[in-house]
């Protein structure tokens, strides 16, 4: 069988190598090569839909080769209803981020090579079926991100890069310790996920709880759970906008994806921690929304809103029923698209105005109507307007949460109201009032930029109006996940 997943991993990596050998005197060729490889990766990921069977319960398109027999590690790849949508989202947002990188003028060879290496690492996280391989790709994402933030970021870029790496590596230490204990408990001493999951079922609830806590710290930093979110606002504000698209659109989903895999592997611990995860989700929903409402900096506002939106994901996972779990996985997609749109638009505005303070703008609808249209659409999608992907996700989470906790789920509705408050406030300050002289000559979206923003907007609306194909894609995996816990209630 053709190694489709290995091919998908190799495409951006090959692109990085080709970019490294293109002479610096050809910047247009560097950019075109990077975008071409990201485009091919997106087409390949979409092509996998042809071979993906939504009714099959298990990993598909699997590849497995012995990596190191003495250490019990394997080169093992596979996708299911949880990972495949994240693979497509990764390839889409990486392409959008590269398209939005036109303003990068220094070190462009290094920049495009690092972006493609980052795409390879993220894809590896979502497709790995060996925990050692998963951990390797997980840590590999730190290397390009550190340099992308520290070299091409804002005034406090060094502090932001170091803060991000220290938070993530600190959490990864706890995850690594849990993995080593699980390796020792597996029957044949391998890091293969299926083998470790079998050995984990034999552990006592107390041991599972301790190991799950280690994973929760590691994944909680990336999600991010409050109070492990300290790296997020600074990293988003200082990172170049294309990198912010990936940070918020994809990197946060890596943490939620890892939590789903851990919950399946350590179900007894998940049952014990269920109410505490729900509390953490509610705290994140309200705390992130309130802080987003207070911000004047547009990037900081979107960063804090991500804490709130990822709270919806954690709430859906912790409910442990099919409806809420479907809402969580849909929210991972919806937030990736919406956050990517917002950071793309904010970055394009910043290139023109060199300010992110919302009070510096006014009545842009008269000067830049295309900016006004897509910004308004993205902000309305962020608050879960009907007809957008966020509405489907939040509705499913609301129904599933009510089935599990009853009327306490009204707190989710409060977070939606807070999102509406800062969304409408931002729309009002950006697009109403008199035209400020510094903004009177602002150029609107170019055809190339319009293509990128339209692609994200169209996908958000398509998933909101016709989510059935994606829901069918994820249904079997969601049902299997919930069935693991149904007998325990």
Secondary structure by P-SEA (a helix, b strand, c coil): ccaaaaaaaaaaaaaaaaaaacccccaaaaaaaaaaaaaaaaaaaaaccccccccccccccbbbbbcccccccccccccccccaaaaaaaaaaaaaaaaaccccccaaaaaaaaaaaaaaaaaaaaccccaaaaaaaaaaaaaaaaaaaaaccccaaaaaaaaaaaaaaaaaaaaaaaaaaaaaacccccccaaaaaaaaaaccaaaaaaaaaaaaaaaaaaacccccccccaaaaaaccaaaaaaacccaaaaaaaaaaaaaaacaaaaaaaaaaaaaaaaaaaaaaaaaaaacccaaaaaaaaaaaaaaaaaaaaaaccaaaaaaaaaaaaaaaaaaaaaaaaaaaaaaaccccccccccccccccaaaaaaaaaaaaaaacccccaaaaaaaaaaaaaaaccccccaaaaaaaaaaaaaaaaaaaaaccccccccccccccccaaaaaaaaaaaaaaaaaaacaaaaaaacaaaaaaaaaaccccc
